Amino acid sequence: MTDAATETADAALRDRAGELSHWTAQLFDWAEPAWREYRSSDWYVRQLRAEGFTVEQGTAGMPTAFCAEWHNGAGPVIGMYAEYDAVPGNSQAPRPEQAPRDGTGEMAAGHTDPHSALGTGALAGLLATKAAMHAHGIQGGLRFTGEPAEKVRGSKPLHAAAGYYDGLAAMLSFHPFYMLPLCNTVRWDTHCGAAYSFVYRFRCDAPQDWGARDGAPIPQSHSDIRAPGANDALMTMYQTARALRASMLPHRGGWSVSEAILATGQATADNLPALRADLQYMIRVPDLGMAEQITAQLDRLAEHSAAITGCTVERHWVSKSRPGLANHALARLVWDALRDAGPPEWDDAARGLARQVQRACGHAPDADPLLPECTRLIDPEEAEAILRRDLPPSQTNSTSDDYTDMTWHAPTARLYVARPALRGGPYPPWAMNAMGGMPALIDPMVQTAGRTLARAALRLLQDEGARDAARAEFERRRDAASVPPLADYPAPVDLPWPEYVETPRGRHWHIPG
């Protein structure tokens, strides 16, 4: 596959290796959580504009989302994207020891996947492709979207419904490897499944009515606090839903239901009942039927929990995403690009850092501390066969990730490149998080992603036959079971998501009310 355009793209990546490393480290340090990625989003917008892209900010009603485009004449347009949200409770310094990042506590957000390097890996491929297009007169365009709140499946259903993936010749979706056998490969048949996420907001709007009697005098002090309040509604819902979970749906592979309590700042109330409490659910299932089944059960339970505690309940949508469509033609093209680029390579210094992490976790260091899968490739069909061993034959999708909404609007390939992962174990979460921020350990993944994405994009821009094959397969699969966008709700940016705030005490991690 290596030709003059590819050599130009590789040279651009080598020339910008220092910049890419610095950018990855900076995003890792900012570690901003879902819907609150202000610094990270602004940085991408400034950088893309400096690179000659036209950038629309605040896309689909999301303040930290964007869409950037660059064209080198008329021609096909290739899509890529960045994610940049971090996860609360995972603050970790990029050091081989357990420690929060400087200036934060351990409960602040940190990068786990890591999206800090996912975004720069995609950006590396984008800029390398642009450099080759410019140098060799390759016509066409590039579209790069900024995707906030991936950890709550937030942006892509909204972008899909608003048309930001329409008109693409292909979407190249990159993610750091996160589960075997999907390491240095491309997804084949079994793409990720559906996901619904929403927040039940319980309100105690009339505590004075709890236990009231006709003709009662003005209640004495502290009477209102006897009302159950919104916290009681939330806890009733939380506990009964967990008890119900095992019987909610058939025992099929690859599903989960999880909940998170969103704090509402009531810690300084003394003699008043909780007036509001928010409980978030995330449902990750193979298909939309299962998502609807679970949602209906939870809706009924929420109404009953509110009724028996004298509260009302509202449901606020966070995400409704579709299961993914495969595209063998595009997957094979991206696999060819990955084989040509080769797997990541880690030097002695990087492996030495990995051994330090093993020691800090109480494990004897290995001579070769990284999983062997990190430095070898696996054919997509071989990975598919391994993946299917634990799934029922009737199950067509498994696990969950919101790139799937893109697959209904353009031919999409899902590329996995190895992030550093340790042999042995088990290891605490901080170990993976730390290695995702150490330049010597994470930069090889960023470079490999950039080389692979650029090769795939340049092939698609210049090979009409390859584009036509991917498009024909896309249309056939889409039309066989068409599902329109599901995001019929506004961006949930005003829910009480945790964030960093500036106060006279400095920059602090905050759980808002």
N, C-alpha and C positions, 0 to 999 in steps of 0.2 A: 504493500500500500504506500510505502514511502516514496514521495515524489517531491518536486520543488516546493509546492505549496505546503506539504507536510513538514519539510525541512525548515521552511520559514516559520511555521507555527512552533516547532520545537525550539528554534533559536530564540523566539520571542519569550518562551517560557523560561529558558535558561537565563536570558538577560534580565528577566523580572523576578527571578527566584527570591532575591532578597526582599523586594517589595511584597511579594505574596506571603512570605514568612512573617513579615512585620504586620501585615493586614490581619492575618489569621490570629496572631497573638493579641492584637488590639481588640478584635471582636470577642475573643475568649475572655479577656479581662473585663470588658463591659458587661457581658453576661446578663442581658436584659430579658425579662420574662414575657410571656404571651401578651399581645396587644399593647405592650409598653416598651417596644424596642426603639425608643426615640433616637438615641445616639447611633445605633447600628444602621437604622434605616436612612437617617440623614447622611451618614458616611457613604453608603452605597450611592445615594442620589448624587452627591457631590463628585464622587469618583467617576461615575458613569458619564456625567455631563462633561467632566474634564477629558474623558476619552472620546468625546464627540457624539454621544448618544442624546437623543431627545427623550426627556423623562417626564412622565406624568406622575405626580404625587397624590397620595390619598385615594387610590383607586378603589372602586366598589365600596365606598364609604368607610374605608379603613385608613386611619391617619398614618399608620406605619407601613402601608403597602405602596408599591409603585409599579410602573410599567415603563421600560426603556426600549427604544428602538434605534437602529442604525441601518442605513441602506447604502449599498454600493451599486446603484442602478436598479432596474427592474429585475425581478427574479424571485425564486422561492425564498420563504422566510423560515428560519430555524429557531426554535424556542429552547431556552434554558432558564434556570431560575435559582434564586438564593433563598435559603431559610436562615434565620438568625435569632430565633427565640431560645431562651435558656429555661431551666427548670428550677423552681424554688426548692430550697433544702439541699442544694448540691454545690455550694460554694467550695471550690477547691483550687488551691494555688498550683501553678504548673511546676511542681517540685516533687521529688520522689519521697514524699512523706505526707501524712494526712494533716492538712492545714487549710483554713479558709484563705481566700485571696486577700491581699493586704487591704485593709480598710473595710472589710465586711465580716460578718459573723457566719457561722456554718449554715444557718438557715436561709441565707440569701441565695439568689439564683446562681446556677452554674451550668456549663455546657456538658451534656451527657452523651449525645449521639456522636460527635459534636457538631452542632449546626454552624459553629464558628468556622470550621474547616469545610463543611459541606458548601457553604456559600462561596468561599474563596476558591474551592476546587472548581465549581461551576464558573465563577468569574474568570479563572485562569483559562478554561476552555474557550470562553466567550472572547476574551481579548486576543488569545492566540489565533482563533479563527478570523477575527477582524484583521489582524496584522497580515495574515496570508491572503485574505480577500483583497485587501488594499494593494499589496505588493504585486499580485499576479492578475489583477483585473477580474477577479471572480465576481460575477454579478449575483445579487440577491440581498437578503436582509437578515438581521438578527434581532430577536425580541428577548428581553430579559426581565422577568417579573420578580418583584420582591414579595415574599410570602411570609407574613407574620403569623404567629400563633399556631405553628404546625403541631405543637404538642397537645393542643386541644382541637386539632383538625379544623382550624379556623378559616384560613384565607382562601384556599383553593375552591371549595364549593361556591363561595361568593364571586371569585374571579370568573369561574366557569359560567355562572348564571349571567354575569355582566358581559360575557363575550370576549374576554381577554385571551382565550386560547384559540379562538376561531381564526381560520385563514392560515394556520401554520402548515408547512409541509411536513414537519415532524417536531415532536417535543422530546428532548433528551433529558431524562430524569436521573440525576445522580444522587446516591446516598452512600455514606460510609457503611461498610459491612456491619451488620448487627446480629446476625444469627447464622450459624452453619446450617446448610451448605452454601448459603448465599454470600460467598466471599470471592472477590475477583471473578465475577460472572455477570450474567444478564438474566433477568427473569424470563421464563419461557411460557408455560401455560397457566400455572397457578398464581395469578396476581392477587394483590391484597383485596380484602373484602369491604363490606359496608361499615359505616359508623354513624351513630347518632350521639349527639351530646347536647345537654340542656341543663338549665338551672331551675329548680323549684324554689320560688321565693314565697316563704310563709310570712304572713302579716297578722299581727295582733292589733287590729285597728280600734277595737272597742273593749279594752279590759274592764271597763266599768260595768259592762253588761254581764260579766261572768258572776253568776249567783245572785243577780239583782232581784229584788222583790218589789211588787207594786206598793207604792206609798212609803218606801224606805227613805229615811232621812239622808242628808248628805253623808256619804261614807266617811268613816274615820280614817285617819292617816294609815297608810300601808295596806289598805284594802285591795288596791289594784294588783299588788304583787302576788296576791293569792290566785290570780288568773294564770292558767298554764303558760300562756305566752308562746312566742314563735319558736323559742329554743325547744320547748316541749314538743311542738309539732315536728320540728326537724328531727329530734331524737326518736320520736315514734316512727317516723318515716325511715330513718337510717337503720334502726334495729329490725323492724319488720321486713324491710326490703332485703336485708342480708339473710334473714331466715327463709325468705321466699325464693332466693336466688337458685338454690339447688333444684327446685321443681319448676322453674320458669320455662325451660326449654329443653329439648332433647340433648343428650350428651353427644354432641358432634364436635369435631376437633376445631381448635383455633378460634375460640370466642372468649370474651371476658366482659364483665360488667364491674366498673369501679366507681367510687364516689369520692367527693372531696367537699369538705365543709368550708365555705367562703365566709370568713369572719366579717362581722358587721359593727365592730367598734363599740361593743356594749360593756366593756370591762369596768367603766367608771360609774355605771348606774348602781344605785344602792337599793332604793325601795320601789323600783318600777320594773314591770315585766319586760322581757325582750320583745320589742315591737316588730323586728324583722330578722329573719334568718334564711340564709341561702345555702342550698345543697345541690352540688353539681354531680351529674351522672355522665359517664362515658361508656357507650355500648359499642363494642367491637365484635362484629359477627361476620360470617361468610356472605350473607345475602340480606336483601332488604326485607324479606318476609320475617326473618328472625328479629330484625331491628324493630319492625312494627309490632311484633308480638310482645317483646319486652317492654316497649314504650307504653303500650296499652295497659299492661299490668302495673307499671309504675304510676301511670296517670291515675288509675283507680285507687291505688294505695295512697297517693298524695292527697286526693280528695277526702278520703276517709281520715287520714292523719290530721288534716286541717279541721274537719268537722268535729272530731272528738276533743280537740283542744281549743275550740272557740276561735279559730283562725280562718283566714282565707288563703288561697294558694294561687300563684301565677306560674306559668311555664315560659321561660325565656330560652329560645334556641341559641346554641353555640355552633353546632355543625350538623349538617345532613349530607353525607357523602355516599356516592355510589360505589359498588364493587368495580374492579378494573377489568379492562379488555386486553387480551394478549395481542401481540403483533409479531409473528415469527419473522417476517421479512425484515423488519427494522431491528428486532433483537439479534438476528444473525449478522446484520451489518455492524451493529455496535460491538458484538462479540469479536468480529474480525478486527475492528479498531483496537479493542483491548489486547488481543493477541499481538498485534503489531506494536503497541505501546509497551507491553510487558508489565508484569506485576511490580508493586513497590519494592524498593531495595533499601535496607537499613544498614548503616555502617557500624563500625565497632563502638563508636561513641554512643550511638542510639541504643545499641544492645546493652551497653554498660548501664545506661539509665534504666532500662527495663529490669535489669538484675537488681538495681537499687530498690526499685519498687517491690520486687519480690521479697527482698530482705525486710523492708519496712512492713510488709504484710505477714511476716513470720514464716515465710517459705524459704527453703534452700534455693539459692539462685541456680539457674540452669546455664550451661555453657551457651546454648541457643535458647534464649528466654521467650521468644515469640512463637505463637502457634505456627506449625508448618503451613497451614492453609493461607497464612498472610503473604507468603512469598511464592505461591503457585496459583495457576489458573485452573478453573473447572468449567468444562463445557456446559452451556445452559441446559441441554437435555439430560446430561448426567446429574446435574444439581436438581433438576425437576424430578427425576426418578427417586432420588434420596428424599426429597421433600414429601413426595406422595406416599411414602411408606407408612406414615402415621395418620393419613387422612382417609376418610371413607371415599369410595369411588364416585359417589354422587355429589361430593362437595367440590365445587369449581373454584372457590376462592378461599384464602386463608390469611390470618392475621389482618393487620389493618394499617393503612397509611393513606393520607389524603391525595397523593399524586394520582390516585385512581380517577378523580374527577377530570383530569386532563385527558385520560384515555378515551373519553366520549366526544372529544372535540378535535383531536388530531392524532395521527399515528404516534404512539408513545413507546419508548424503550426505557426500561428500568435497569440502570447500571449500578453495580455494587463494586466498590474498590476497598481493599483491606485497610482498615485502621489498625494500629498496633494493639494486639491482644496477647495476653500472657498464657504460657503453658501452665498446666497444673491448676491449682486452686482448690476450693473456691476463693475468690478474692472479693474484698469489700468494694462497694461502688466507687469510692474515691480513687481507687487505683486506675480504673479505666478513664475516669474523668481527668485525672492528672496527666496521663499520657496523651490525652487529646489536646492538651495545651502546651506540651513541650515541643519546641520547634524541631529538634532532631528526630523526634518520633512521629510527629504528625505531618511534617512537610513532604515526606515521600508520597503520602497518600494524595496530597493536594496536587503535586506534580503529575502523578499517574492519572488522576482524574482529568487534569487539564489536557494532557497528551491524548487521552482516549476521546474526550468530547470533541476536541478540535479535529481529530482524524474523522470521526463520524460525521461531523457537521460539514467538513469540506467534501467528503464523499457525496453526501446528499445534495449539496449545492451544485455539484458538477455532473451527477449521474441521474439523468431523467428517468431511466429505466428503474433504478432503485427506488426513486420517489414514487413512481407509478405503482410499483409492486406493493409498497407499504400503504399507499392510499387505497388501492383496490381491496386489500385485506381489511383495512380499517373500516371501509364502508360496508363490506360484507358482514363483519362481526357486529358492527353498530346496528345495522338495519335488521339483523336477525332478532335482536332483543333490545330495541331502542328504549332508553330511559332518559327523559329530559332532566335538566338541572333541577335539583331539589331545594336549593337555597331560596326560599320564599320569605325570608326574615331579614331584618336589618343587621348589619355588623354589630356584634354584642360588645362593643368597646366600652360601654358605660357600666358594665357589671363591675363589682369590686375586686378586680384582679390585683394581686400584689405587685408592688413596684418599688423603685428607688425614689426618694424625695430629697430635696434640698431644704434644710432648716438652719437656723442659727447654730445648731450643733454639728452641721456638716451634712455630707451625703449619707443617707441611711436607708436600710431596707425597711419597707413599710407594708403592713397589711391594712388596706384602707377600709373605711366604713361606707 
